[in-house]
Amino acid sequence: MISLDTSGDIRISRQAVRNAGFRPGNKVAVTRSGENSFTISSASRVSKNTESARYTVEKDGRIRVNRNVVSSLGVRSRRKTMSCQAESRRITVSM
């Protein structure tokens, strides 16, 4: 459900994006949810005062998150593997 693309960006699979209810063109926000995790949720549900990065679900149905952006939000990667949990309008990624 999660992988790194050739540039090192974090790629969320179509299946996880679909399971969360997002479609191509939807605006999403990435926010820190813990020391080793971040959450992707609908951009309209995240206050503009909250530190976040905004992305658009790509035409292929995936979300690609720049790893440097995740680091700038204060999320640290302690594991070599990542996991994600997709639920209604939210994807949580643990690193």
Gaussian input, Z-matrix of N, CA and C with variables (Angstrom, degrees):
# hf/3-21g

backbone

0 1
 N
 C     1     B1
 C     2     B2     1     A1
 N     3     B3     2     A2     1     D1
 C     4     B4     3     A3     2     D2
 C     5     B5     4     A4     3     D3
 N     6     B6     5     A5     4     D4
 C     7     B7     6     A6     5     D5
 C     8     B8     7     A7     6     D6
 N     9     B9     8     A8     7     D7
 C    10    B10     9     A9     8     D8
 C    11    B11    10    A10     9     D9
 N    12    B12    11    A11    10    D10
 C    13    B13    12    A12    11    D11
 C    14    B14    13    A13    12    D12
 N    15    B15    14    A14    13    D13
 C    16    B16    15    A15    14    D14
 C    17    B17    16    A16    15    D15
 N    18    B18    17    A17    16    D16
 C    19    B19    18    A18    17    D17
 C    20    B20    19    A19    18    D18
 N    21    B21    20    A20    19    D19
 C    22    B22    21    A21    20    D20
 C    23    B23    22    A22    21    D21
 N    24    B24    23    A23    22    D22
 C    25    B25    24    A24    23    D23
 C    26    B26    25    A25    24    D24
 N    27    B27    26    A26    25    D25
 C    28    B28    27    A27    26    D26
 C    29    B29    28    A28    27    D27
 N    30    B30    29    A29    28    D28
 C    31    B31    30    A30    29    D29
 C    32    B32    31    A31    30    D30
 N    33    B33    32    A32    31    D31
 C    34    B34    33    A33    32    D32
 C    35    B35    34    A34    33    D33
 N    36    B36    35    A35    34    D34
 C    37    B37    36    A36    35    D35
 C    38    B38    37    A37    36    D36
 N    39    B39    38    A38    37    D37
 C    40    B40    39    A39    38    D38
 C    41    B41    40    A40    39    D39
 N    42    B42    41    A41    40    D40
 C    43    B43    42    A42    41    D41
 C    44    B44    43    A43    42    D42
 N    45    B45    44    A44    43    D43
 C    46    B46    45    A45    44    D44
 C    47    B47    46    A46    45    D45
 N    48    B48    47    A47    46    D46
 C    49    B49    48    A48    47    D47
 C    50    B50    49    A49    48    D48
 N    51    B51    50    A50    49    D49
 C    52    B52    51    A51    50    D50
 C    53    B53    52    A52    51    D51
 N    54    B54    53    A53    52    D52
 C    55    B55    54    A54    53    D53
 C    56    B56    55    A55    54    D54
 N    57    B57    56    A56    55    D55
 C    58    B58    57    A57    56    D56
 C    59    B59    58    A58    57    D57
 N    60    B60    59    A59    58    D58
 C    61    B61    60    A60    59    D59
 C    62    B62    61    A61    60    D60
 N    63    B63    62    A62    61    D61
 C    64    B64    63    A63    62    D62
 C    65    B65    64    A64    63    D63
 N    66    B66    65    A65    64    D64
 C    67    B67    66    A66    65    D65
 C    68    B68    67    A67    66    D66
 N    69    B69    68    A68    67    D67
 C    70    B70    69    A69    68    D68
 C    71    B71    70    A70    69    D69
 N    72    B72    71    A71    70    D70
 C    73    B73    72    A72    71    D71
 C    74    B74    73    A73    72    D72
 N    75    B75    74    A74    73    D73
 C    76    B76    75    A75    74    D74
 C    77    B77    76    A76    75    D75
 N    78    B78    77    A77    76    D76
 C    79    B79    78    A78    77    D77
 C    80    B80    79    A79    78    D78
 N    81    B81    80    A80    79    D79
 C    82    B82    81    A81    80    D80
 C    83    B83    82    A82    81    D81
 N    84    B84    83    A83    82    D82
 C    85    B85    84    A84    83    D83
 C    86    B86    85    A85    84    D84
 N    87    B87    86    A86    85    D85
 C    88    B88    87    A87    86    D86
 C    89    B89    88    A88    87    D87
 N    90    B90    89    A89    88    D88
 C    91    B91    90    A90    89    D89
 C    92    B92    91    A91    90    D90
 N    93    B93    92    A92    91    D91
 C    94    B94    93    A93    92    D92
 C    95    B95    94    A94    93    D93
 N    96    B96    95    A95    94    D94
 C    97    B97    96    A96    95    D95
 C    98    B98    97    A97    96    D96
 N    99    B99    98    A98    97    D97
 C   100   B100    99    A99    98    D98
 C   101   B101   100   A100    99    D99
 N   102   B102   101   A101   100   D100
 C   103   B103   102   A102   101   D101
 C   104   B104   103   A103   102   D102
 N   105   B105   104   A104   103   D103
 C   106   B106   105   A105   104   D104
 C   107   B107   106   A106   105   D105
 N   108   B108   107   A107   106   D106
 C   109   B109   108   A108   107   D107
 C   110   B110   109   A109   108   D108
 N   111   B111   110   A110   109   D109
 C   112   B112   111   A111   110   D110
 C   113   B113   112   A112   111   D111
 N   114   B114   113   A113   112   D112
 C   115   B115   114   A114   113   D113
 C   116   B116   115   A115   114   D114
 N   117   B117   116   A116   115   D115
 C   118   B118   117   A117   116   D116
 C   119   B119   118   A118   117   D117
 N   120   B120   119   A119   118   D118
 C   121   B121   120   A120   119   D119
 C   122   B122   121   A121   120   D120
 N   123   B123   122   A122   121   D121
 C   124   B124   123   A123   122   D122
 C   125   B125   124   A124   123   D123
 N   126   B126   125   A125   124   D124
 C   127   B127   126   A126   125   D125
 C   128   B128   127   A127   126   D126
 N   129   B129   128   A128   127   D127
 C   130   B130   129   A129   128   D128
 C   131   B131   130   A130   129   D129
 N   132   B132   131   A131   130   D130
 C   133   B133   132   A132   131   D131
 C   134   B134   133   A133   132   D132
 N   135   B135   134   A134   133   D133
 C   136   B136   135   A135   134   D134
 C   137   B137   136   A136   135   D135
 N   138   B138   137   A137   136   D136
 C   139   B139   138   A138   137   D137
 C   140   B140   139   A139   138   D138
 N   141   B141   140   A140   139   D139
 C   142   B142   141   A141   140   D140
 C   143   B143   142   A142   141   D141
 N   144   B144   143   A143   142   D142
 C   145   B145   144   A144   143   D143
 C   146   B146   145   A145   144   D144
 N   147   B147   146   A146   145   D145
 C   148   B148   147   A147   146   D146
 C   149   B149   148   A148   147   D147
 N   150   B150   149   A149   148   D148
 C   151   B151   150   A150   149   D149
 C   152   B152   151   A151   150   D150
 N   153   B153   152   A152   151   D151
 C   154   B154   153   A153   152   D152
 C   155   B155   154   A154   153   D153
 N   156   B156   155   A155   154   D154
 C   157   B157   156   A156   155   D155
 C   158   B158   157   A157   156   D156
 N   159   B159   158   A158   157   D157
 C   160   B160   159   A159   158   D158
 C   161   B161   160   A160   159   D159
 N   162   B162   161   A161   160   D160
 C   163   B163   162   A162   161   D161
 C   164   B164   163   A163   162   D162
 N   165   B165   164   A164   163   D163
 C   166   B166   165   A165   164   D164
 C   167   B167   166   A166   165   D165
 N   168   B168   167   A167   166   D166
 C   169   B169   168   A168   167   D167
 C   170   B170   169   A169   168   D168
 N   171   B171   170   A170   169   D169
 C   172   B172   171   A171   170   D170
 C   173   B173   172   A172   171   D171
 N   174   B174   173   A173   172   D172
 C   175   B175   174   A174   173   D173
 C   176   B176   175   A175   174   D174
 N   177   B177   176   A176   175   D175
 C   178   B178   177   A177   176   D176
 C   179   B179   178   A178   177   D177
 N   180   B180   179   A179   178   D178
 C   181   B181   180   A180   179   D179
 C   182   B182   181   A181   180   D180
 N   183   B183   182   A182   181   D181
 C   184   B184   183   A183   182   D182
 C   185   B185   184   A184   183   D183
 N   186   B186   185   A185   184   D184
 C   187   B187   186   A186   185   D185
 C   188   B188   187   A187   186   D186
 N   189   B189   188   A188   187   D187
 C   190   B190   189   A189   188   D188
 C   191   B191   190   A190   189   D189
 N   192   B192   191   A191   190   D190
 C   193   B193   192   A192   191   D191
 C   194   B194   193   A193   192   D192
 N   195   B195   194   A194   193   D193
 C   196   B196   195   A195   194   D194
 C   197   B197   196   A196   195   D195
 N   198   B198   197   A197   196   D196
 C   199   B199   198   A198   197   D197
 C   200   B200   199   A199   198   D198
 N   201   B201   200   A200   199   D199
 C   202   B202   201   A201   200   D200
 C   203   B203   202   A202   201   D201
 N   204   B204   203   A203   202   D202
 C   205   B205   204   A204   203   D203
 C   206   B206   205   A205   204   D204
 N   207   B207   206   A206   205   D205
 C   208   B208   207   A207   206   D206
 C   209   B209   208   A208   207   D207
 N   210   B210   209   A209   208   D208
 C   211   B211   210   A210   209   D209
 C   212   B212   211   A211   210   D210
 N   213   B213   212   A212   211   D211
 C   214   B214   213   A213   212   D212
 C   215   B215   214   A214   213   D213
 N   216   B216   215   A215   214   D214
 C   217   B217   216   A216   215   D215
 C   218   B218   217   A217   216   D216
 N   219   B219   218   A218   217   D217
 C   220   B220   219   A219   218   D218
 C   221   B221   220   A220   219   D219
 N   222   B222   221   A221   220   D220
 C   223   B223   222   A222   221   D221
 C   224   B224   223   A223   222   D222
 N   225   B225   224   A224   223   D223
 C   226   B226   225   A225   224   D224
 C   227   B227   226   A226   225   D225
 N   228   B228   227   A227   226   D226
 C   229   B229   228   A228   227   D227
 C   230   B230   229   A229   228   D228
 N   231   B231   230   A230   229   D229
 C   232   B232   231   A231   230   D230
 C   233   B233   232   A232   231   D231
 N   234   B234   233   A233   232   D232
 C   235   B235   234   A234   233   D233
 C   236   B236   235   A235   234   D234
 N   237   B237   236   A236   235   D235
 C   238   B238   237   A237   236   D236
 C   239   B239   238   A238   237   D237
 N   240   B240   239   A239   238   D238
 C   241   B241   240   A240   239   D239
 C   242   B242   241   A241   240   D240
 N   243   B243   242   A242   241   D241
 C   244   B244   243   A243   242   D242
 C   245   B245   244   A244   243   D243
 N   246   B246   245   A245   244   D244
 C   247   B247   246   A246   245   D245
 C   248   B248   247   A247   246   D246
 N   249   B249   248   A248   247   D247
 C   250   B250   249   A249   248   D248
 C   251   B251   250   A250   249   D249
 N   252   B252   251   A251   250   D250
 C   253   B253   252   A252   251   D251
 C   254   B254   253   A253   252   D252
 N   255   B255   254   A254   253   D253
 C   256   B256   255   A255   254   D254
 C   257   B257   256   A256   255   D255
 N   258   B258   257   A257   256   D256
 C   259   B259   258   A258   257   D257
 C   260   B260   259   A259   258   D258
 N   261   B261   260   A260   259   D259
 C   262   B262   261   A261   260   D260
 C   263   B263   262   A262   261   D261
 N   264   B264   263   A263   262   D262
 C   265   B265   264   A264   263   D263
 C   266   B266   265   A265   264   D264
 N   267   B267   266   A266   265   D265
 C   268   B268   267   A267   266   D266
 C   269   B269   268   A268   267   D267
 N   270   B270   269   A269   268   D268
 C   271   B271   270   A270   269   D269
 C   272   B272   271   A271   270   D270
 N   273   B273   272   A272   271   D271
 C   274   B274   273   A273   272   D272
 C   275   B275   274   A274   273   D273
 N   276   B276   275   A275   274   D274
 C   277   B277   276   A276   275   D275
 C   278   B278   277   A277   276   D276
 N   279   B279   278   A278   277   D277
 C   280   B280   279   A279   278   D278
 C   281   B281   280   A280   279   D279
 N   282   B282   281   A281   280   D280
 C   283   B283   282   A282   281   D281
 C   284   B284   283   A283   282   D282

   B1=1.4400
   B2=1.5253
   B3=1.3540
   B4=1.4616
   B5=1.5170
   B6=1.3200
   B7=1.4572
   B8=1.5205
   B9=1.3165
   B10=1.4576
   B11=1.5130
   B12=1.3363
   B13=1.4579
   B14=1.5321
   B15=1.3073
   B16=1.4622
   B17=1.5290
   B18=1.3233
   B19=1.4711
   B20=1.5226
   B21=1.3413
   B22=1.4584
   B23=1.5139
   B24=1.3338
   B25=1.4541
   B26=1.5240
   B27=1.3161
   B28=1.4550
   B29=1.5239
   B30=1.3250
   B31=1.4691
   B32=1.5262
   B33=1.3294
   B34=1.4677
   B35=1.5266
   B36=1.3166
   B37=1.4632
   B38=1.5278
   B39=1.3313
   B40=1.4736
   B41=1.5137
   B42=1.3196
   B43=1.4621
   B44=1.5284
   B45=1.3297
   B46=1.4684
   B47=1.5263
   B48=1.3199
   B49=1.4677
   B50=1.5280
   B51=1.3262
   B52=1.4727
   B53=1.5241
   B54=1.3523
   B55=1.4657
   B56=1.5268
   B57=1.3287
   B58=1.4602
   B59=1.5265
   B60=1.3196
   B61=1.4649
   B62=1.5140
   B63=1.3310
   B64=1.4607
   B65=1.5216
   B66=1.3093
   B67=1.4619
   B68=1.5315
   B69=1.3368
   B70=1.4660
   B71=1.5225
   B72=1.3307
   B73=1.4598
   B74=1.5247
   B75=1.3411
   B76=1.4719
   B77=1.5190
   B78=1.3262
   B79=1.4657
   B80=1.5202
   B81=1.3365
   B82=1.4608
   B83=1.5277
   B84=1.3305
   B85=1.4612
   B86=1.5196
   B87=1.3190
   B88=1.4566
   B89=1.5286
   B90=1.3345
   B91=1.4546
   B92=1.5160
   B93=1.2960
   B94=1.4653
   B95=1.5210
   B96=1.3241
   B97=1.4608
   B98=1.5214
   B99=1.3172
   B100=1.4616
   B101=1.5105
   B102=1.3161
   B103=1.4588
   B104=1.5301
   B105=1.3481
   B106=1.4599
   B107=1.5159
   B108=1.3253
   B109=1.4678
   B110=1.5241
   B111=1.3246
   B112=1.4617
   B113=1.5112
   B114=1.3312
   B115=1.4575
   B116=1.5158
   B117=1.3212
   B118=1.4599
   B119=1.5185
   B120=1.3206
   B121=1.4565
   B122=1.5241
   B123=1.3137
   B124=1.4551
   B125=1.5262
   B126=1.3226
   B127=1.4664
   B128=1.5260
   B129=1.3188
   B130=1.4689
   B131=1.5299
   B132=1.3289
   B133=1.4714
   B134=1.5202
   B135=1.3222
   B136=1.4648
   B137=1.5215
   B138=1.3138
   B139=1.4609
   B140=1.5169
   B141=1.2997
   B142=1.4662
   B143=1.5265
   B144=1.3423
   B145=1.4657
   B146=1.5252
   B147=1.3256
   B148=1.4568
   B149=1.5213
   B150=1.3202
   B151=1.4606
   B152=1.5268
   B153=1.3145
   B154=1.4643
   B155=1.5126
   B156=1.3250
   B157=1.4632
   B158=1.5223
   B159=1.3069
   B160=1.4684
   B161=1.5170
   B162=1.3175
   B163=1.4619
   B164=1.5186
   B165=1.3130
   B166=1.4558
   B167=1.5224
   B168=1.3398
   B169=1.4643
   B170=1.5262
   B171=1.3140
   B172=1.4611
   B173=1.5239
   B174=1.3257
   B175=1.4698
   B176=1.5182
   B177=1.3480
   B178=1.4636
   B179=1.5317
   B180=1.3471
   B181=1.4584
   B182=1.5187
   B183=1.3160
   B184=1.4646
   B185=1.5225
   B186=1.3276
   B187=1.4568
   B188=1.5193
   B189=1.3169
   B190=1.4608
   B191=1.5215
   B192=1.3343
   B193=1.4573
   B194=1.5179
   B195=1.3172
   B196=1.4547
   B197=1.5203
   B198=1.3080
   B199=1.4675
   B200=1.5294
   B201=1.3368
   B202=1.4605
   B203=1.5232
   B204=1.3253
   B205=1.4621
   B206=1.5228
   B207=1.3181
   B208=1.4705
   B209=1.5275
   B210=1.3217
   B211=1.4706
   B212=1.5204
   B213=1.3361
   B214=1.4660
   B215=1.5291
   B216=1.3298
   B217=1.4663
   B218=1.5290
   B219=1.3332
   B220=1.4577
   B221=1.5129
   B222=1.3319
   B223=1.4617
   B224=1.5238
   B225=1.3228
   B226=1.4608
   B227=1.5229
   B228=1.3112
   B229=1.4590
   B230=1.5189
   B231=1.3238
   B232=1.4645
   B233=1.5172
   B234=1.3087
   B235=1.4627
   B236=1.5164
   B237=1.3169
   B238=1.4606
   B239=1.5254
   B240=1.3127
   B241=1.4545
   B242=1.5189
   B243=1.3138
   B244=1.4596
   B245=1.5185
   B246=1.3106
   B247=1.4580
   B248=1.5157
   B249=1.3229
   B250=1.4566
   B251=1.5148
   B252=1.3121
   B253=1.4502
   B254=1.5194
   B255=1.3153
   B256=1.4602
   B257=1.5204
   B258=1.3207
   B259=1.4606
   B260=1.5136
   B261=1.2758
   B262=1.4569
   B263=1.5252
   B264=1.3273
   B265=1.4608
   B266=1.5355
   B267=1.3454
   B268=1.4535
   B269=1.5318
   B270=1.3339
   B271=1.4669
   B272=1.5208
   B273=1.3321
   B274=1.4529
   B275=1.5231
   B276=1.3231
   B277=1.4589
   B278=1.5247
   B279=1.3313
   B280=1.4704
   B281=1.5098
   B282=1.3299
   B283=1.4589
   B284=1.5153
   A1=112.21
   A2=116.57
   A3=120.95
   A4=108.49
   A5=114.87
   A6=119.01
   A7=108.20
   A8=115.39
   A9=121.28
   A10=107.72
   A11=116.62
   A12=118.31
   A13=108.92
   A14=117.38
   A15=121.28
   A16=112.87
   A17=117.94
   A18=120.25
   A19=112.20
   A20=117.27
   A21=120.74
   A22=114.35
   A23=116.93
   A24=120.00
   A25=110.37
   A26=116.19
   A27=122.14
   A28=107.95
   A29=115.87
   A30=120.64
   A31=108.86
   A32=114.95
   A33=122.30
   A34=106.94
   A35=117.15
   A36=121.72
   A37=113.15
   A38=114.11
   A39=120.40
   A40=111.35
   A41=115.96
   A42=120.61
   A43=111.08
   A44=117.49
   A45=120.58
   A46=110.73
   A47=116.64
   A48=120.95
   A49=109.70
   A50=116.18
   A51=121.14
   A52=111.07
   A53=116.70
   A54=120.65
   A55=111.89
   A56=116.59
   A57=120.73
   A58=111.43
   A59=116.68
   A60=120.31
   A61=115.16
   A62=117.59
   A63=120.75
   A64=110.22
   A65=115.41
   A66=122.90
   A67=109.28
   A68=117.85
   A69=119.78
   A70=111.14
   A71=114.51
   A72=120.58
   A73=113.95
   A74=118.16
   A75=120.35
   A76=110.18
   A77=116.53
   A78=122.74
   A79=108.21
   A80=115.92
   A81=121.38
   A82=109.45
   A83=114.85
   A84=120.78
   A85=108.95
   A86=115.91
   A87=122.57
   A88=106.88
   A89=116.53
   A90=121.95
   A91=109.85
   A92=116.04
   A93=121.32
   A94=108.42
   A95=116.76
   A96=119.94
   A97=111.70
   A98=116.85
   A99=122.50
   A100=108.94
   A101=115.67
   A102=119.73
   A103=111.83
   A104=115.93
   A105=120.92
   A106=112.61
   A107=117.83
   A108=118.96
   A109=111.55
   A110=113.95
   A111=120.20
   A112=109.25
   A113=115.08
   A114=121.78
   A115=109.50
   A116=114.74
   A117=121.73
   A118=105.85
   A119=116.07
   A120=120.15
   A121=109.19
   A122=116.02
   A123=120.74
   A124=109.41
   A125=116.70
   A126=120.80
   A127=111.49
   A128=116.96
   A129=119.70
   A130=112.43
   A131=116.89
   A132=120.76
   A133=113.04
   A134=117.22
   A135=121.31
   A136=108.56
   A137=116.20
   A138=121.60
   A139=110.57
   A140=116.73
   A141=120.57
   A142=111.23
   A143=117.33
   A144=121.81
   A145=111.69
   A146=117.79
   A147=122.71
   A148=109.46
   A149=116.46
   A150=119.61
   A151=108.72
   A152=115.62
   A153=120.16
   A154=110.13
   A155=114.61
   A156=122.27
   A157=106.57
   A158=117.18
   A159=121.99
   A160=110.14
   A161=114.59
   A162=122.10
   A163=109.06
   A164=116.08
   A165=122.83
   A166=107.31
   A167=116.83
   A168=119.77
   A169=106.63
   A170=116.12
   A171=120.97
   A172=112.44
   A173=115.84
   A174=121.77
   A175=112.87
   A176=116.19
   A177=119.35
   A178=112.26
   A179=117.03
   A180=121.39
   A181=114.37
   A182=117.22
   A183=120.99
   A184=110.47
   A185=114.87
   A186=121.65
   A187=106.40
   A188=116.18
   A189=121.04
   A190=107.40
   A191=115.36
   A192=121.63
   A193=108.33
   A194=116.25
   A195=121.33
   A196=109.59
   A197=116.61
   A198=121.57
   A199=111.94
   A200=117.71
   A201=121.32
   A202=111.40
   A203=116.74
   A204=120.78
   A205=109.66
   A206=116.63
   A207=121.08
   A208=109.48
   A209=117.32
   A210=121.23
   A211=111.08
   A212=117.10
   A213=120.17
   A214=112.00
   A215=117.16
   A216=120.91
   A217=111.56
   A218=116.78
   A219=121.42
   A220=114.83
   A221=117.15
   A222=120.90
   A223=108.20
   A224=115.72
   A225=120.78
   A226=109.92
   A227=115.07
   A228=120.37
   A229=109.04
   A230=116.17
   A231=120.05
   A232=112.20
   A233=116.21
   A234=120.01
   A235=110.21
   A236=115.06
   A237=119.91
   A238=111.16
   A239=115.78
   A240=119.84
   A241=110.19
   A242=115.62
   A243=121.98
   A244=108.26
   A245=115.53
   A246=119.88
   A247=108.05
   A248=115.50
   A249=118.09
   A250=110.37
   A251=113.77
   A252=121.51
   A253=106.78
   A254=116.05
   A255=121.46
   A256=108.81
   A257=115.51
   A258=121.42
   A259=108.10
   A260=118.13
   A261=122.40
   A262=112.73
   A263=115.72
   A264=125.02
   A265=113.90
   A266=116.30
   A267=119.73
   A268=110.40
   A269=115.31
   A270=121.96
   A271=106.04
   A272=116.76
   A273=121.74
   A274=108.84
   A275=115.87
   A276=121.98
   A277=108.45
   A278=116.42
   A279=122.18
   A280=108.62
   A281=114.54
   A282=120.55
   A283=110.27
   D1=-22.20
   D2=177.93
   D3=-132.10
   D4=141.68
   D5=176.00
   D6=-152.04
   D7=172.03
   D8=173.66
   D9=-105.23
   D10=136.12
   D11=176.98
   D12=-87.30
   D13=-177.32
   D14=-173.36
   D15=-62.87
   D16=-25.20
   D17=179.00
   D18=-90.04
   D19=-0.25
   D20=179.14
   D21=90.49
   D22=2.40
   D23=177.39
   D24=-73.71
   D25=152.58
   D26=179.80
   D27=-84.46
   D28=125.03
   D29=-176.76
   D30=-112.89
   D31=121.34
   D32=177.71
   D33=-92.59
   D34=129.29
   D35=-174.30
   D36=-66.72
   D37=158.56
   D38=175.65
   D39=-57.11
   D40=-41.19
   D41=-177.34
   D42=-61.45
   D43=-46.32
   D44=179.14
   D45=-64.64
   D46=-41.53
   D47=179.67
   D48=-63.05
   D49=-44.38
   D50=178.65
   D51=-64.37
   D52=-42.96
   D53=-179.78
   D54=-61.46
   D55=-30.52
   D56=178.65
   D57=-81.57
   D58=-9.97
   D59=177.65
   D60=91.97
   D61=12.76
   D62=177.95
   D63=-90.83
   D64=150.46
   D65=179.45
   D66=-128.11
   D67=159.88
   D68=176.48
   D69=-52.13
   D70=135.55
   D71=-179.96
   D72=94.42
   D73=-17.64
   D74=177.20
   D75=-64.19
   D76=142.39
   D77=175.80
   D78=-90.26
   D79=131.03
   D80=179.61
   D81=-128.30
   D82=159.43
   D83=177.44
   D84=-123.64
   D85=140.84
   D86=177.30
   D87=-105.68
   D88=123.43
   D89=179.09
   D90=-129.94
   D91=154.68
   D92=177.08
   D93=-74.77
   D94=132.43
   D95=178.33
   D96=-118.53
   D97=-3.68
   D98=178.62
   D99=-179.49
   D100=174.52
   D101=-178.15
   D102=-59.47
   D103=-33.94
   D104=-176.75
   D105=-120.87
   D106=24.47
   D107=-178.01
   D108=-149.80
   D109=156.54
   D110=173.82
   D111=-138.62
   D112=160.11
   D113=-177.58
   D114=-121.23
   D115=139.29
   D116=173.04
   D117=-109.84
   D118=122.78
   D119=179.49
   D120=-140.58
   D121=172.91
   D122=-179.76
   D123=-59.22
   D124=131.91
   D125=-177.73
   D126=-60.27
   D127=-30.07
   D128=-178.79
   D129=-70.93
   D130=-16.07
   D131=-179.93
   D132=-94.61
   D133=-1.77
   D134=-178.33
   D135=-109.61
   D136=124.45
   D137=179.53
   D138=-60.08
   D139=143.72
   D140=178.27
   D141=-67.19
   D142=-16.65
   D143=177.68
   D144=-81.92
   D145=-12.57
   D146=179.95
   D147=-81.96
   D148=133.50
   D149=177.52
   D150=-65.74
   D151=119.62
   D152=-176.83
   D153=-157.17
   D154=169.01
   D155=172.89
   D156=-121.33
   D157=137.14
   D158=-177.87
   D159=-102.56
   D160=138.13
   D161=178.50
   D162=-136.74
   D163=164.79
   D164=173.41
   D165=-116.64
   D166=135.28
   D167=175.33
   D168=-61.94
   D169=127.31
   D170=-174.11
   D171=-72.61
   D172=164.66
   D173=-178.59
   D174=-57.66
   D175=-30.18
   D176=-179.59
   D177=-81.79
   D178=1.04
   D179=176.30
   D180=88.66
   D181=5.54
   D182=-179.94
   D183=-103.01
   D184=163.84
   D185=170.49
   D186=-119.26
   D187=128.16
   D188=176.52
   D189=-113.43
   D190=125.24
   D191=-177.21
   D192=-115.18
   D193=126.03
   D194=179.71
   D195=-66.74
   D196=127.57
   D197=-177.07
   D198=-61.52
   D199=-33.65
   D200=178.15
   D201=-66.64
   D202=-34.03
   D203=177.07
   D204=-64.99
   D205=-43.06
   D206=178.53
   D207=-60.33
   D208=-43.95
   D209=178.29
   D210=-62.72
   D211=-40.00
   D212=-179.23
   D213=-66.61
   D214=-22.89
   D215=175.95
   D216=-80.53
   D217=-5.92
   D218=177.33
   D219=95.12
   D220=11.62
   D221=179.32
   D222=-86.73
   D223=129.02
   D224=-179.75
   D225=-110.02
   D226=139.65
   D227=178.64
   D228=-96.06
   D229=115.33
   D230=179.29
   D231=-104.05
   D232=-17.51
   D233=-177.57
   D234=-111.23
   D235=160.17
   D236=176.64
   D237=-82.13
   D238=-18.03
   D239=-179.78
   D240=-112.93
   D241=159.07
   D242=177.25
   D243=-124.44
   D244=154.96
   D245=175.19
   D246=-137.46
   D247=158.40
   D248=177.51
   D249=-140.33
   D250=153.85
   D251=176.89
   D252=-127.72
   D253=121.77
   D254=-179.59
   D255=-105.79
   D256=128.79
   D257=175.60
   D258=-140.25
   D259=-173.69
   D260=-174.90
   D261=-53.85
   D262=109.64
   D263=175.93
   D264=58.99
   D265=27.23
   D266=-179.70
   D267=-155.12
   D268=137.67
   D269=173.76
   D270=-126.90
   D271=124.54
   D272=177.09
   D273=-108.31
   D274=126.25
   D275=-178.71
   D276=-112.30
   D277=125.24
   D278=176.59
   D279=-108.07
   D280=135.51
   D281=-177.18
   D282=-117.77

